[in-house]
Amino acid sequence: MATGIVQSYQADHGYGLITPDDDGPALYVYYDSIVAADGGDRTLVEGQRVEFDPTEQEGRRVAERVRRPE
């Protein structure tokens, strides 16, 4: 599991970017990849700390199973 900060998130488009703590390149994050605790809000805000599983899809670094740290 990796951690990082939400760089940007466009709720109306359903995607954004996460800057990982390991100083690697930014990862794309998509609405469908956000895990909401107890069925809550699945949006992200700039500057928010998150945990995620880094993957690669179609040549892009993507964050999967994105969640707020507990």
N, C-alpha and C positions, 0 to 999 in steps of 0.2 A: 504494500500500500504506500502510495506517495502522498505528499502534501504540497500545497501551493496556495496562491492568492488569485482570486478572480481579477483578471486584468480588465475585462469588459464582458458585458452580457446584454444582448439585444432581445428582450423578452418578446417583442412583436415579431421577430424573425426566428426565435427559438434556438439561438446559438451564441457562442461567445468564445473567449480565450482565457486560459489559465496559465499563469506563470509558475512553473514548478520551483520548489525550494532548492533543488539540486543545480540551479543555474543552467539547466538545459533549455532548449527552445520551447516556446509556448505550445500549448496543446489546445486543440479545438474541443469545445464541450457543446453537446447538443441536448435539447430539452429532454429527449427520451432517455438520456444517460443520467439524469439527476434522480437520486433516490430521496424521497421525502419521508421523514420519520412520521409514523402514525398517519399517513395519508395527507400530510400538510402541504404547504406551498412548495412548488418545484421551481421557483425562480431563484436566480443568484443576483447578487449586487456587487458592484465594483469594490475591491478591497476586502471582500469576505474570504476568510480562511476556509479551505476545503480539503478533504481527503479524496483520493481517486485511484483507480487502477489504470496506468498508462498502457495504451495499445497503439497499434498502427493499422490504419484502414486506407486503402487506395493511395498509399504513399504519404499519408498525413499522420502526424502524431495526434492521437485522440484520447481524451479522458473518459473512461467508462466508470459506472457505479460511483458517481460523484455524490458526496454527502458532506454534511457539516460535521466537524469533529465533535465528539461527545465529551 
